């Protein structure tokens, strides 16, 4: 990484080419994400216009980037309990400062896209410091289908398009 | 690997600040108490490995895949909206 005097750095990435990052926007992930201990500094990149997704790009390893989203946009009932020890070194003065992201995985077919609700990332947005936590006994798993509920809606919509079937 | 034999009620210390207590042994199940400083993450290994595996799957996402995921999202959202407007 080449640093200049404006606190901006150029980071080579495998997906986005060289990106210029304002270091005041970086997020420190304490200990890194599980399995990626060498990446502790990340930046959030917008995906596309109207996209619910974002990229969490490592500043330490250019090829390390994850797709993340606000879990509530797909799982409105999602609630987690965070233990006090999980907030260590996160400057947790106020719960309002925290945001939660979940990491998404793709498995071939886009309909099979899943969200890891068992290992969310909690971020103190005020101090830009976060941690991936592991939920125990929460009932959440590492693979919750993103599009499942919406598929049911499509079936319902198709039924309504065929009023003869339902007798409407 | 260091192997120690312990009885129920006995413990092991690791460094200055980690203690492992054997609380109960019953058949092939052992109840273990762990005292560790807050910066030390303690997880059941299988859960820890599952999250690690999932992160490794997630890092394989490409821009092309996300392009189709977004298209899918928009398609499904517009159908959903149409359904709601109908109802």
Interface residues (C-beta under 8 A of the other chain):
Chain A: X15 X31 X33 X34 X35 X36 X47 X48 X50 X51 X52 X53 X63 X64 X65 X66 X67 X84 X85 X88 X89 X103 X104 X105 X106 X107 X110 X111 X113 X116 X118 X119 X132 X134 X136 X142 X143 X147 X150 X151 X153 X154 X156 X157 X160
Chain B: X38 X39 X41 X43 X44 X47 X48 X50 X51 X52 X53 X54 X55 X56 X57 X58 X59 X60 X61 X62 X63 X65 X66 X67 X68 X69 X70 X71 X72 X73 X74 X76 X77 X79 X80 X82 X83 X86
